[in-house]
Amino acid sequence: MESEIKYGLILLGNSGVGKSFLANRLLNDDQAFESRFSVRSVTRHTEWKDMSAAIGNHTYSVANIPGLVEANQKLIDENRQEIMNAFEQHPCAIVLFVFGNNNGRIRDEDLVAFMRINGAYEFLPNSMILIINGIPSNRPSDYDKKTTKLLQELTHIETTHIYFIEEATSETSKNKIHNLLRDAIAECEPNVHKKKHDIKLLADEISRLKKESKYRQDQLLAQQTEDETEENFNSTLDSNSNLGQPLSQPTEYVTQEKLNLNSDSTLDLDEPSSQQRFTSTSKSEFDIIDSDELFNETMKNLNAEYNLTMEELKKSEQNRNTDAIKQLTDHIKMQQDLRKELRNQMSSRRQVTEKHSDSFYQTMKRKLFEFSNTFWHSKPHGEHQSCQPSHPKNLHHDNNEDNFDSSSSRPSNSHHKNPTSN
């Protein structure tokens, strides 16, 4: 019968991540494998224990294996040989790879170990379980969702079998872990893991590999933060656009009637136009300038003001001052409308306009400057303003100071359960 065949449950991971503890939870026996808090690896050689009860149609033997990454090459060579021997003893198996965490951040040495072992065997997603062990129960509500996405990108594996296990504080929490692990294994299928090549790892390259892993993780975390900020900002714009109040018109800016520039017309320098009356009715010595120069310089000024406004709006989000956000939102909308209007007017065929000591262009710049001063001086008191723009893409995350403060929802995947572990 199929149930008489012993399949392997191979627990992999570095020293100190809790492999022995989880193996004991699988067997529902605290004394099955030695499990204690220690700086050095407790497990030096592979141990096998048979499970007394089948999971689905399969019975399993649980392997407790030493970790891969160690301080010296001799231990690394011994450990990688133990790992390869385990796959020879039970080639048809389900792999459980256990990651530790450092204040919520996935440990870089665990990522190095996973990439080297997976590179030698290329585990199939339907026969592999990834576990983030020892996480606190009071973690941010979106931690599981963010870390699931992060781990998939770091390992390049689109597995749905990712589980978060909390620190065990009671017999009840231990039983929850036992049930979770059995359910996770029931959803997987044992497969033969064929070795492509030996596991390769040199002690001299561990430091470099950890730095590369840290850099990659920092990049992905920064990208997550940037995406979250953009999403929140767009959500704020949408909510303020639906307040039911019409956006105010940029009366300080030059409108279509004042410009009097159409794609099929040019200014008549002999007859005074509405633009000439707006700037000046006096006769003086004129200089002829190309509209491209006017457009480029105007857009440059508008872009500078737009960037400052965006930074201020992001800061205003923190105190949820609706009036201030609404005012900033309207200001941004006005800038966008004006830039679109100017682009439409000046991006067709070349036009000619007038320039003198009190020209239309200088007046428009003065109006923009006056409007900007009026706007910033009307900001509510108490808001911190900074001239230094933020650059989310260049964020650096310290190992001990990671922040997961987004209000995103928890993952809907039923696998992301949160029992507790030691």
Secondary structure in CASP SS format (residue, H / E / C, confidence):
PFRMAT SS
TARGET T0000
AUTHOR 0000-0000-0000
METHOD secondary structure of the structure
MODEL  1
M C 1.00
E H 1.00
S H 1.00
E H 1.00
I C 1.00
K E 1.00
Y E 1.00
G E 1.00
L E 1.00
I E 1.00
L E 1.00
L E 1.00
G C 1.00
N C 1.00
S C 1.00
G C 1.00
V C 1.00
G C 1.00
K H 1.00
S H 1.00
F H 1.00
L H 1.00
A H 1.00
N H 1.00
R H 1.00
L H 1.00
L H 1.00
N C 1.00
D C 1.00
D C 1.00
Q C 1.00
A C 1.00
F C 1.00
E C 1.00
S C 1.00
R C 1.00
F C 1.00
S C 1.00
V C 1.00
R C 1.00
S C 1.00
V C 1.00
T C 1.00
R C 1.00
H C 1.00
T C 1.00
E E 1.00
W E 1.00
K E 1.00
D E 1.00
M C 1.00
S C 1.00
A C 1.00
A C 1.00
I E 1.00
G C 1.00
N C 1.00
H E 1.00
T E 1.00
Y E 1.00
S E 1.00
V E 1.00
A E 1.00
N E 1.00
I C 1.00
P C 1.00
G C 1.00
L C 1.00
V C 1.00
E C 1.00
A C 1.00
N C 1.00
Q H 1.00
K H 1.00
L H 1.00
I H 1.00
D H 1.00
E H 1.00
N H 1.00
R H 1.00
Q H 1.00
E H 1.00
I H 1.00
M H 1.00
N H 1.00
A H 1.00
F H 1.00
E H 1.00
Q H 1.00
H C 1.00
P C 1.00
C E 1.00
A E 1.00
I E 1.00
V E 1.00
L E 1.00
F E 1.00
V E 1.00
F E 1.00
G C 1.00
N E 1.00
N E 1.00
N C 1.00
G C 1.00
R E 1.00
I E 1.00
R C 1.00
D H 1.00
E H 1.00
D H 1.00
L H 1.00
V H 1.00
A H 1.00
F H 1.00
M H 1.00
R H 1.00
I H 1.00
N H 1.00
G H 1.00
A H 1.00
Y H 1.00
E C 1.00
F C 1.00
L C 1.00
P H 1.00
N H 1.00
S H 1.00
M E 1.00
I E 1.00
L E 1.00
I E 1.00
I E 1.00
N E 1.00
G E 1.00
I E 1.00
P C 1.00
S C 1.00
N C 1.00
R C 1.00
P C 1.00
S C 1.00
D C 1.00
Y H 1.00
D H 1.00
K H 1.00
K H 1.00
T H 1.00
T H 1.00
K H 1.00
L H 1.00
L H 1.00
Q H 1.00
E H 1.00
L H 1.00
T H 1.00
H C 1.00
I C 1.00
E C 1.00
T C 1.00
T C 1.00
H C 1.00
I E 1.00
Y E 1.00
F E 1.00
I E 1.00
E E 1.00
E E 1.00
A C 1.00
T C 1.00
S C 1.00
E H 1.00
T H 1.00
S H 1.00
K H 1.00
N H 1.00
K H 1.00
I H 1.00
H H 1.00
N H 1.00
L H 1.00
L H 1.00
R H 1.00
D H 1.00
A H 1.00
I H 1.00
A H 1.00
E C 1.00
C C 1.00
E C 1.00
P C 1.00
N E 1.00
V E 1.00
H C 1.00
K C 1.00
K C 1.00
K C 1.00
H C 1.00
D C 1.00
I C 1.00
K C 1.00
L C 1.00
L C 1.00
A H 1.00
D H 1.00
E H 1.00
I H 1.00
S H 1.00
R H 1.00
L H 1.00
K H 1.00
K H 1.00
E H 1.00
S H 1.00
K H 1.00
Y H 1.00
R H 1.00
Q H 1.00
D H 1.00
Q H 1.00
L H 1.00
L H 1.00
A H 1.00
Q H 1.00
Q H 1.00
T H 1.00
E H 1.00
D H 1.00
E H 1.00
T H 1.00
E H 1.00
E H 1.00
N H 1.00
F H 1.00
N H 1.00
S H 1.00
T H 1.00
L H 1.00
D H 1.00
S H 1.00
N H 1.00
S H 1.00
N C 1.00
L C 1.00
G C 1.00
Q C 1.00
P C 1.00
L C 1.00
S C 1.00
Q C 1.00
P C 1.00
T C 1.00
E C 1.00
Y C 1.00
V C 1.00
T C 1.00
Q H 1.00
E H 1.00
K H 1.00
L H 1.00
N C 1.00
L C 1.00
N C 1.00
S C 1.00
D C 1.00
S C 1.00
T C 1.00
L C 1.00
D C 1.00
L C 1.00
D C 1.00
E C 1.00
P C 1.00
S C 1.00
S H 1.00
Q H 1.00
Q H 1.00
R H 1.00
F H 1.00
T H 1.00
S C 1.00
T C 1.00
S C 1.00
K C 1.00
S C 1.00
E C 1.00
F C 1.00
D E 1.00
I E 1.00
I E 1.00
D E 1.00
S H 1.00
D H 1.00
E H 1.00
L H 1.00
F H 1.00
N H 1.00
E H 1.00
T H 1.00
M H 1.00
K H 1.00
N H 1.00
L H 1.00
N H 1.00
A H 1.00
E H 1.00
Y H 1.00
N H 1.00
L H 1.00
T H 1.00
M H 1.00
E H 1.00
E H 1.00
L H 1.00
K H 1.00
K H 1.00
S H 1.00
E H 1.00
Q H 1.00
N H 1.00
R C 1.00
N C 1.00
T H 1.00
D H 1.00
A H 1.00
I H 1.00
K H 1.00
Q H 1.00
L H 1.00
T H 1.00
D H 1.00
H H 1.00
I H 1.00
K H 1.00
M H 1.00
Q H 1.00
Q H 1.00
D H 1.00
L H 1.00
R H 1.00
K H 1.00
E H 1.00
L H 1.00
R H 1.00
N H 1.00
Q H 1.00
M H 1.00
S C 1.00
S C 1.00
R C 1.00
R C 1.00
Q C 1.00
V E 1.00
T E 1.00
E E 1.00
K E 1.00
H C 1.00
S C 1.00
D C 1.00
S C 1.00
F H 1.00
Y H 1.00
Q H 1.00
T H 1.00
M H 1.00
K H 1.00
R H 1.00
K H 1.00
L H 1.00
F H 1.00
E H 1.00
F H 1.00
S H 1.00
N H 1.00
T H 1.00
F H 1.00
W H 1.00
H H 1.00
S C 1.00
K C 1.00
P C 1.00
H C 1.00
G C 1.00
E C 1.00
H C 1.00
Q C 1.00
S C 1.00
C C 1.00
Q C 1.00
P C 1.00
S C 1.00
H C 1.00
P H 1.00
K H 1.00
N H 1.00
L C 1.00
H C 1.00
H C 1.00
D C 1.00
N C 1.00
N C 1.00
E C 1.00
D C 1.00
N C 1.00
F C 1.00
D C 1.00
S C 1.00
S C 1.00
S C 1.00
S C 1.00
R C 1.00
P C 1.00
S C 1.00
N C 1.00
S C 1.00
H C 1.00
H C 1.00
K C 1.00
N C 1.00
P C 1.00
T E 1.00
S E 1.00
N C 1.00
END
